[in-house]
Amino acid sequence: MTTTSTGAWRSASAQVTATVQAPPEQLYALVADLPRMGEWSPENTANEWIGGATHAVPGARFRGANRSGLRRWSTTCTVLVADPGRLLSWESKFLGMPIAQWTYRFEPEGEGCTVVTETVEDRRSRLMRAMQPVTGVKDRAAHNRATMEVTLERLKTAVES
């Protein structure tokens, strides 16, 4: 698994990559079933479709429940891109303000393998960055990288076992 940070001014942006023994379509289907994200993510505990949405298509919205230690918060998310087997991306907002854009890219690699890349782009304003006490996380970049590594490892284990 590889991890990187991106962008100096967007210090909490990060990217994690893992190679998984499964076809891209299978991995995409698991990640795009967003109510199941709590099975893979150590911070996102549950997602619920809202506004009549039932699956990942551009414009579909869902509410994400999150936890870090004893702190809990929710975000409202909108699917931006839903390209089965290739790319899934959504924007998260808190109190109507942009927080992050999450992206999963699925690329075939060799015989029956997929390179899965999870990227988060920090979209918080200075005001939102100053509100770190909401999540209790001081170093969001390091925290995101660590949780993303766990997410991809859990996804890999679920698919390969």
HUZI-V703971 format. One record per residue. N is the residue number from 0. BURIAL is + if it has 16 or more other C-alpha atoms within 10 Angstrom, else -. D_LAST is the distance of its C-alpha to the last C-alpha in whole Angstrom. Layout:
BEGIN
n->(N;N)
burial->(BURIAL;BURIAL)
d_last->(D_LAST;D_LAST)
END
This chain:
BEGIN
n->(0;1;2;3;4;5;6;7;8;9;10;11;12;13;14;15;16;17;18;19;20;21;22;23;24;25;26;27;28;29;30;31;32;33;34;35;36;37;38;39;40;41;42;43;44;45;46;47;48;49;50;51;52;53;54;55;56;57;58;59;60;61;62;63;64;65;66;67;68;69;70;71;72;73;74;75;76;77;78;79;80;81;82;83;84;85;86;87;88;89;90;91;92;93;94;95;96;97;98;99;100;101;102;103;104;105;106;107;108;109;110;111;112;113;114;115;116;117;118;119;120;121;122;123;124;125;126;127;128;129;130;131;132;133;134;135;136;137;138;139;140;141;142;143;144;145;146;147;148;149;150;151;152;153;154;155;156;157;158;159;160)
burial->(-;-;+;-;+;+;-;-;-;-;-;+;+;+;+;+;+;+;+;+;+;+;+;+;+;-;+;+;-;+;+;+;-;+;+;+;+;+;-;+;+;+;+;+;+;+;+;+;+;-;-;-;-;-;+;+;+;-;-;+;+;+;+;+;+;+;+;+;-;-;-;-;-;+;+;+;+;+;+;+;+;+;+;+;+;+;+;+;+;+;+;+;+;-;-;-;-;+;+;+;+;+;+;+;+;+;+;+;+;-;-;-;+;+;+;+;+;+;+;+;+;+;+;+;-;-;-;-;+;-;-;-;-;-;+;-;+;-;-;+;+;+;+;+;+;-;+;+;+;+;+;+;+;+;+;+;-;-;-;-;-)
d_last->(18;22;24;27;30;32;36;38;40;36;35;32;31;27;25;21;19;16;14;11;10;11;14;17;17;14;14;17;17;14;17;20;19;21;21;17;18;18;15;14;18;19;23;23;22;23;24;27;28;32;35;34;31;28;26;26;29;31;33;31;31;29;30;27;27;27;27;28;29;31;32;31;32;31;32;32;30;31;29;31;29;26;26;23;20;23;24;24;26;28;31;31;34;36;39;40;39;37;34;31;30;26;25;21;22;19;21;19;19;19;18;15;14;16;17;17;20;21;25;27;31;33;36;37;41;43;43;40;39;42;40;37;38;36;33;34;32;35;33;31;30;28;27;25;24;22;21;20;18;16;15;14;12;10;10;8;6;6;6;4;0)
END
